[in-house]
Amino acid sequence: MSATASASAATREATALDRVSWPFDRLGEAIAVLARRAGLARSGEQPQPPRADVARDRGALARWVEAACRSMGFEAEPTHAALRDVDDMLRGAAPAMVRLPADPADRSGSPRFVALAGAVRRRAVLVIGPDHRAHRVTIAALRGALCRPVEAEAEADLDQLSAAVSAGGTSSSRRRTREALLRELRGGTPIGDVFTLRLSPGAPFWRQLRGARLTRKLAAIAAAHALQYALWVGSWWMLGRGALAGRLDPSWIAAWALLVSASHAVRLQALRDQGGFAIAAGALLRQRLLLGALRMSQDAVRRQGTGQLLGRVLESEALESLGLTGGLATMEAVIELVIAPAVLWAGAGGALHAALLLVWVAGTAALALRYHRARTRWTDARVSMTNDLVEALIGHRTRVAQEAPGAWNRAADAGLAHHVDLARAMDREGARFRALVARGWLIAGVAGIAAPFVAGTAGPTALAIGLGGVLLAHRALARLAIGMVALSGAAIAFRQIAPLHRAAARAEAPGLPDFAVAGARAAAGAVEAHDLAFRHGERGDPVLDGVSLRIRPGDRILLEGPSGGGKSTLAAVLSGLRAPESGALLIGGLDRATLGTDGWRRRVTTAPQFQDNHVLTETLLFNLLMGGDWPPEPRAVREAEAVCADLGLGPLLERMPAGILQVVGETGWQLSHGERSRLFIARALLQDPDLVILDENFGALDPENLEAALRCVLARARSLLVIAHP
């Protein structure tokens, strides 16, 4: 291919991509059209167009897209891919909005967007164009558009190296060489802004399965199992007609072998699909439980002991493994039990044989209920004993000091003995359940065809079909027993994690998106409280009662009071961590319901007390910027380093081998009490809110570091509320 032809092809690709991409002022329409096609939004929903200034700020653009998607009832997850991984990202990100770099020839500098709907084989993707129709675009064209800025930065190096490596080659080889060099030189560079559209983990779980196209996979698994059993029954029919009727010629053997081979092939495919379904459904379940843990109220968490929280974590693992395994096994058994009565009816035993199986299934359900009750009692005792044991370990020193040595293990011994008794009862029920369900049926089923066989009233084919039906029902009942045992454990585990499941479904106030409230903030930054009241749980006396205040932009307020006076509770209410029982709370003239939970917490940020704040086992940079956009831009990293220096953490960064990228936390670099306190202060400041609330964060600092921290906070906080003891 000549250089002219190559350039012409590139021009045609760019023109085609420009024709199917969306302009910035139609971004809201593009998101709505793509979401409706993906089943995420209803017809007619569409956000307002973005303001022109949003296009010039990538952070503002990301917040606008996220807010626009929330206003339509789903989420947008920002995704960044390295240059070397951009092809895989384009194939697997759909449905997603892909931001293309601004065309240098476009004086407005506004970016364009591609509505990515799905992949077509390996070299092309489907995109939804401004005409609301699907178009096929090559991945090479999209990659070229996304990599254009990086390629422009490395233009000189690429020209020099490609000329040296592919001297004398064709234009096509030079182009491939140039692409390979670009991946080698800049392979780790983040490419483009991609916003993957998805349902919230708090949405109904069945809708999440449908959105992830797992319901189709589940239907395919059921169809594969049904086909496998049909082939299996057909092989038994062939065997009966051929072997028992004396017609066992090579053609019958070949047909029988073909049916058996096809049955095994279909089963292998079904098992493969089951594994994929279990992994994907398990991931959705973990996301939902994590969201539920994050949405649980502070009071609900504090009312539970450490043992209860540990038990919930353990039971969540049990729910995923037992629920998915038991559900798939039960589904397979049910398919077999639907086929088995028809096979038995067609066999030697006739209708009575099929009725016997139905009665046996009813008895299986009754035995399963008895086993479930025994397992529930055993699980309750185990969870209670685990909770008591963990709490006893935590308070061991106090127990040693207050209790006589002979009483230390008395309660634990009694609980263990009770647990053993319940375990024996559960094992007896389980053994009875498994023995009577499958083994008992084998005896009863064979007895059902014994009479026709002895009397000689059934032919060889009918006997073969009847025996095949008995074996099919035996296998189905054995799998049903395994599945119901697993489902019993999953149902019991779900009781433990039900609070997390309900918390995930509890919708937080989404509020109006930023683009809808930006012009309505008459008194931006002013925080006002009128007659606030708050009480913890069912306590009679409110902690806050009739609290009113006004914090204007630029105010520096010190709040002092005795322990237990409600200072930290007021901070939690002002920052949105707790909702007031009554009263009005406004910022810029707008309440929390209008701004939404996320919008409020972006404007008011708190650094709670030491026991309520945490350092995660991650890099120091992550712990500093975890309240903002991630991954951070270079400007945010520089700002984090500057805040650390102002807070007196510069020597800490110099000591750490990886600097701000050093892993800290329980299994990383250990931070002192004062270093943690300054990390919490920096985390609050770097979110750049209208109001910063610091709750006793200066108590662990020596005079020199206290002075530096105060200077930094006073210089950087727009408004400040400091809580301290008198």
Secondary structure, 3 states (H helix, E strand, C coil): CCHHHHHHHHHHHHHHHHHHCEEHHHHHHHHHHHHHHCCCCCCCCCCCCCCHHHHHCHHHHHHHHHHHHHHCCCEEEEEEEEHHHHHHHHHHCCCEEEEECCCCCCCCCCCEEEEEEEEECCCEEEEECCCCCEEEEEHHHHHHHHHHHHHHHCHHHHHHHHHHHCCCCCHHHHHHHHHHHHHHHHCCCEEEEEEEEECCCCCCHHHHHHHCCHHHHHHHHHHHHHHHHHHHHHHHHHHHHHHHCCCCCHHHHHHHHHHHHHHHHHHHHHHHHHHHHHHHHHHHHHHHHHHHHHHCCHHHHHCCCHHHHHHHHHHHHHHHHHHHHHHHHHHHHHHHHHHHHHHHHHCCCHHHHHHHHHHHHHHHHHHHHHHHHHHHHHHHHHHHHHHHHHHHHHCHHHHHHHCCHHHCCHHHHHHHHHHHHHHHHHHHHHHHHHHHHHHHHHHHHHHHHHHHHHHCCCCHHHHHHHHHHHHHHHHHHHHHHHHHHHHHHHHHHHHHHHHHHHHHHCCCCCCCCHHHHHHHCCCCCCEEEEEEEECCCCCCCCCEEEEEEEECCCCEEEEECCCCCCHHHHHHHHCCCCCCCEEEEEECCEEHHHHHHHHHHHHEEEECCHHHCCCCCEEHHHHHHCCCCCCCCHHHHHHHHHHHHHCCCHHHHHHCCCHHHCEECCCCECCCHHHHHHHHHHHHHCCCCCEEEEECCCCCCCHHHHHHHHHHHHHHCCCEEEEECC
